[in-house]
């Protein structure tokens, strides 16, 4: 039988992963901390922009803006950087750098800034970590490096102008090479959109949506907002994500839905 390259690739990965632990390498220590990155002053009418089939009416949801710190042994990754600090009503009250300071971490200790997608409420504070390697979906990187995208690109100027290391991500990315933190290719909201899987020893598997869905009702019904770049890709990505959640028995965290805040310990505590 001729084995396809894809099947062979999976086979090699699985055996390498198993062999590493068989050789006695200790399992990595991974933790996940939620960081507050802004909030809406009041619940938002989500029927207006969040359903391209007019499926939702009369529903208001308290939307929030969340970022996440993942510790992997001595390395740190920040997932999304939220709204920028400033006078806007949705601006975070405390900067990411100050939140990390409360954890006795310096910005230079952050090895990776990984973003779900290029929208400004996810990239707002990326510039606080110029030393970090930027992990961004290749489809999104192509957009932010297009000269026509100056506004979208501004928060990532450190990287688009060559000031920092960047890794455009094609497909999924196993960030630390041991399967504990994986950027999942979930395009559609934007061309290079990613979600995140974190596999924790005590809490188990956690799936963080990015903007795959913005609130429970859209997630449950597979709804798509009006401001997506590819509807078919979004529907396929939501399908993949939900199957992952079922198969991995994962806790799903919808980043913008305030009702999901309590699924992780309150800052400064971390899920383990
Ligand atoms: Zn978005």
Boltz pocket constraint, residues with backbone or C-beta under 6 A from the ligand:
constraints:
  - pocket:
      binder: B
      contacts: [[A, 117], [A, 119], [A, 189], [A, 211]]
      max_distance: 6.0
